[in-house]
Amino acid sequence: MIDLHCHILPGIDDGASNDELSLKMAREAVLEGIHTIVATPHHQNGRYFNEKKDIIQYVQELNESLKREQIPITILPGQEIRLYGEILDDYQEEKILTLNDTGKYLFIEFPSSQVPHYAERLLFDIQSKGMIPIIVHPERNSRLLEEPDLLYKFVTNGALAQVTAASVTGHFGKKIKRFSHQLIQSNLVHFVSSDAHNLEGRSFYMREALEVIESEHGQDTVYTFLENAQYVIQGQMCYKEPPEVIKKKKFLGIF
C-alpha cells in the first residue's frame, strides 16, 4: 500500500529525530504492508520551514540509505503545508511542493483549533491554478468537529480530505474515532494515511485502520482509499462520491 502522509525524514520536524529512527520507521512500514511513503514534513506551521528543494534532497538521501540497508520501500517527496496567505506566491517561487512533485495535489493543514477565515477563498484560488488541495486530518480539528458543514462546503467546492489511521482505530480517543467514521460514511474523506511521526505513540496503524474501515464501511471503501493514494502519486484524478451533510443530532448522539 501507499502511505501519503508520513514524517519519516530525519531531523527536520517533529517526526523522525535521526537517521536511525527513519530506518526503523521504514522497516516497520514494510511490516505494515507499505511499499511507498510520501514524506510530508511540516512547512510554515510557525515552527518548521521545509522548502521544496531541501525536501527533494532529503528524500534522495533517505532513498540511498534505504537501498544500502536493503529495506524494500520507496520514499517520494511531499510537504504538509499550514495554510497561509502567500502560499501561491511561494509556489511560483518553487518553495511549495505538491505530492510527488506532480503539480496536482497539495497537502493543506489547518491550525488544530480553527479554520482560517480566508480558507474558502484560498482553497478556491489553489484550484484555479490547476491544483487540488487535500485537507489533512480534519477529524482532529476542533472547529471542524463542531462545525462539520465547513468541511462539507470545502469538499463540495472541490477539495479532498485525508483521515489519519490512528484516528480511525481510536488511538486519538473515542470522540475523534466517532467523527472519523462519520466523515467516511458521509464521503467527506478520500484517503487514509498514517501521519506517522515515530514508533511509539504516533506509529503507522495502517493495516489495523484498513481492517476497521472494511468492517465498518465495506471493502469497496478500502479499495477506493487505496486506489486514490495511487492516483495522487501519479497525478491523476481521484474517485469521489458525492459528499453528504453530517446531521448534528446524529453526530452528537445525545438527542
Phi and psi in degrees as a GROMACS rama.xvg file:
@    title "Ramachandran Plot"
@    xaxis  label "Phi"
@    yaxis  label "Psi"
@TYPE xy
-109.777  132.546  ILE-2
-106.931  111.51  ASP-3
-79.8692  -13.1645  LEU-4
-140.879  108.085  HIS-5
-157.338  140.492  CYS-6
-104.148  66.608  HIS-7
-97.0493  -15.7132  ILE-8
-68.8406  134.473  LEU-9
-78.775  131.642  PRO-10
73.157  18.5819  GLY-11
-117.668  -10.9196  ILE-12
-151.56  -150.708  ASP-13
-90.0796  17.9671  ASP-14
-90.8196  -134.959  GLY-15
-54.9623  127.688  ALA-16
-83.1682  -20.3478  SER-17
-157.274  175.859  ASN-18
-60.2012  -40.0846  ASP-19
-61.3253  -42.9384  GLU-20
-68.9603  -35.8736  LEU-21
-58.1152  -43.9531  SER-22
-67.9006  -38.6566  LEU-23
-63.1434  -41.5082  LYS-24
-63.003  -40.2538  MET-25
-62.8579  -42.2813  ALA-26
-64.0386  -40.0848  ARG-27
-64.8539  -39.908  GLU-28
-60.4306  -41.4794  ALA-29
-60.2742  -42.1059  VAL-30
-63.2241  -28.2719  LEU-31
-76.4434  -11.8621  GLU-32
95.2078  14.5902  GLY-33
-90.6483  130.088  ILE-34
-112.075  -15.3517  HIS-35
-140.738  132.568  THR-36
-124.117  131.968  ILE-37
-91.1974  116.506  VAL-38
-78.5604  122.176  ALA-39
-127.448  72.1024  THR-40
-66.2589  152.956  PRO-41
-63.0938  145.237  HIS-42
-142.525  131.112  HIS-43
64.0465  32.2591  GLN-44
-95.6942  13.7788  ASN-45
93.6496  -12.9872  GLY-46
-127.369  -36.9835  ARG-47
-122.161  141.155  TYR-48
-132.151  111.468  PHE-49
-130.584  104.32  ASN-50
-88.9285  164.428  GLU-51
-50.754  -54.1651  LYS-52
-62.0577  -36.5768  LYS-53
-68.7149  -43.5343  ASP-54
-61.7281  -44.2964  ILE-55
-59.5726  -39.0391  ILE-56
-66.4448  -45.5554  GLN-57
-62.3689  -38.1307  TYR-58
-64.9394  -42.2314  VAL-59
-60.8647  -43.5467  GLN-60
-64.5283  -40.9497  GLU-61
-67.6279  -40.584  LEU-62
-60.6164  -37.7545  ASN-63
-64.4492  -40.7428  GLU-64
-64.3377  -41.5555  SER-65
-63.3098  -37.9471  LEU-66
-65.4113  -43.5827  LYS-67
-61.0253  -39.4418  ARG-68
-84.3908  -2.09091  GLU-69
57.7476  44.2089  GLN-70
-98.3589  116.46  ILE-71
-80.4897  71.7421  PRO-72
-147.433  147.882  ILE-73
-114.26  133.93  THR-74
-103.286  131.475  ILE-75
-113.86  155.185  LEU-76
-83.4414  141.33  PRO-77
-157.891  -171.799  GLY-78
-161.773  136.902  GLN-79
-104.153  106.369  GLU-80
-102.048  121.617  ILE-81
-69.722  127.004  ARG-82
-57.8226  128.665  LEU-83
-149.697  158.378  TYR-84
-62.7352  -30.2048  GLY-85
-95.4876  18.6765  GLU-86
-60.8347  -39.772  ILE-87
-74.8166  -33.9451  LEU-88
-61.4342  -43.6195  ASP-89
-69.8262  -28.7264  ASP-90
-63.6157  -42.2857  TYR-91
-63.5261  -29.4472  GLN-92
-90.7273  11.6151  GLU-93
65.7995  29.6676  GLU-94
-96.8402  -21.2926  LYS-95
-101.403  139.308  ILE-96
-120.764  122.134  LEU-97
-75.827  164.051  THR-98
-65.12  123.679  LEU-99
58.9189  21.6056  ASN-100
53.7036  38.2503  ASP-101
-90.0085  -11.3386  THR-102
80.4064  11.5126  GLY-103
-111.569  -53.1871  LYS-104
-114.355  136.787  TYR-105
-126.347  123.205  LEU-106
-75.656  127.751  PHE-107
-122.307  127.296  ILE-108
-112.094  135.832  GLU-109
-95.4104  155.908  PHE-110
-54.297  148.718  PRO-111
-64.3263  -22.4878  SER-112
-115.781  5.58766  SER-113
-154.511  169.519  GLN-114
-123.305  119.245  VAL-115
-54.893  143.456  PRO-116
-63.3441  -23.3123  HIS-117
-93.609  6.84632  TYR-118
-59.7748  -46.8331  ALA-119
-59.6351  -44.7597  GLU-120
-66.1944  -41.8483  ARG-121
-71.7703  -36.3558  LEU-122
-62.6038  -38.1572  LEU-123
-64.1438  -44.4053  PHE-124
-62.5231  -38.2277  ASP-125
-60.1729  -44.182  ILE-126
-67.3025  -32.2555  GLN-127
-66.7183  -17.6194  SER-128
-92.3737  7.21588  LYS-129
90.4656  7.69968  GLY-130
-106.756  158.993  MET-131
-116.392  118.35  ILE-132
-76.1293  136.769  PRO-133
-112.162  114.463  ILE-134
-79.351  120.263  ILE-135
-88.0189  147.099  VAL-136
32.0564  59.0006  HIS-137
-63.1819  -24.9008  PRO-138
-66.6459  -17.3463  GLU-139
-102.861  10.0362  ARG-140
-96.8256  119.06  ASN-141
-66.1856  -29.8469  SER-142
-68.9333  -43.7448  ARG-143
-68.1877  -31.6002  LEU-144
-63.1002  -37.1268  LEU-145
-83.2685  -29.4307  GLU-146
-130.32  70.5395  GLU-147
-63.4193  -16.5156  PRO-148
-61.9898  -26.9669  ASP-149
-61.8692  -45.4222  LEU-150
-66.2249  -39.6527  LEU-151
-56.3069  -42.1495  TYR-152
-64.9738  -44.6738  LYS-153
-61.536  -44.7649  PHE-154
-68.457  -41.1301  VAL-155
-58.5048  -35.2439  THR-156
-83.3165  0.747159  ASN-157
119.316  -8.22737  GLY-158
-75.036  160.259  ALA-159
-115.019  173.516  LEU-160
-147.351  153.832  ALA-161
-126.726  126.64  GLN-162
-96.1906  149.379  VAL-163
-88.0119  136.92  THR-164
-55.3489  -44.4358  ALA-165
-65.7873  -25.2331  ALA-166
-70.5082  -42.2216  SER-167
-63.3785  -35.8011  VAL-168
-86.1372  -9.60717  THR-169
97.4041  7.53741  GLY-170
-70.3474  -16.8512  HIS-171
-101.294  10.2147  PHE-172
106.363  164.654  GLY-173
-67.0427  -38.9166  LYS-174
-63.666  -45.263  LYS-175
-70.1667  -36.0833  ILE-176
-61.0552  -47.2434  LYS-177
-60.7561  -43.8251  ARG-178
-65.0356  -39.6746  PHE-179
-57.2015  -44.1584  SER-180
-72.513  -30.2209  HIS-181
-63.2453  -42.102  GLN-182
-63.8685  -43.0154  LEU-183
-63.3691  -46.4667  ILE-184
-61.2046  -32.9414  GLN-185
-93.7027  10.4868  SER-186
59.5601  38.1886  ASN-187
-104.647  -3.10538  LEU-188
-131.127  152.89  VAL-189
-129.194  -2.63932  HIS-190
-148.776  152.755  PHE-191
-119.754  130.677  VAL-192
-137.72  165.791  SER-193
-80.7767  -37.8682  SER-194
50.7514  35.9812  ASP-195
-67.6462  137.682  ALA-196
-116.02  -24.4666  HIS-197
-162.802  -164.854  ASN-198
-112.434  8.02281  LEU-199
-99.7184  -103.664  GLU-200
-75.0197  -17.0462  GLY-201
-123.855  55.4556  ARG-202
-88.6275  -163.664  SER-203
-79.453  -56.9951  PHE-204
57.9591  20.34  TYR-205
-70.4112  -45.7078  MET-206
-61.1286  -44.5296  ARG-207
-62.4848  -42.5047  GLU-208
-62.4374  -42.3379  ALA-209
-65.8828  -35.0193  LEU-210
-64.9609  -41.7024  GLU-211
-65.6156  -43.2428  VAL-212
-63.1049  -41.8462  ILE-213
-61.9525  -41.8675  GLU-214
-65.5773  -40.387  SER-215
-88.8023  -31.7669  GLU-216
-127.832  -5.34633  HIS-217
98.2385  160.204  GLY-218
-66.5079  -32.0718  GLN-219
-60.082  -38.179  ASP-220
-65.5945  -41.1081  THR-221
-59.7196  -48.3852  VAL-222
-60.138  -41.0214  TYR-223
-62.1708  -46.0016  THR-224
-62.2495  -43.6457  PHE-225
-65.8964  -42.4831  LEU-226
-67.5327  -39.4628  GLU-227
-61.9347  -37.3566  ASN-228
-61.7018  -40.1019  ALA-229
-63.3812  -42.8977  GLN-230
-62.5908  -37.3156  TYR-231
-62.3677  -49.313  VAL-232
-70.2744  -18.1107  ILE-233
-92.413  -6.29947  GLN-234
72.226  26.663  GLY-235
-102.467  168.04  GLN-236
-70.8717  137.563  MET-237
-88.2095  158.552  CYS-238
-82.9089  138.01  TYR-239
-146.849  118.173  LYS-240
-79.5296  153.936  GLU-241
-58.3101  129.184  PRO-242
-70.1357  153.377  PRO-243
-122.977  149.226  GLU-244
-73.0093  135.364  VAL-245
-82.1293  119.853  ILE-246
-74.6987  130.497  LYS-247
-60.3029  -42.167  LYS-248
-60.6858  -46.8602  LYS-249
-68.1435  -36.1608  LYS-250
-64.8863  -46.6627  PHE-251
-74.491  -31.2968  LEU-252
66.8232  29.3979  GLY-253
-124.923  1.94145  ILE-254
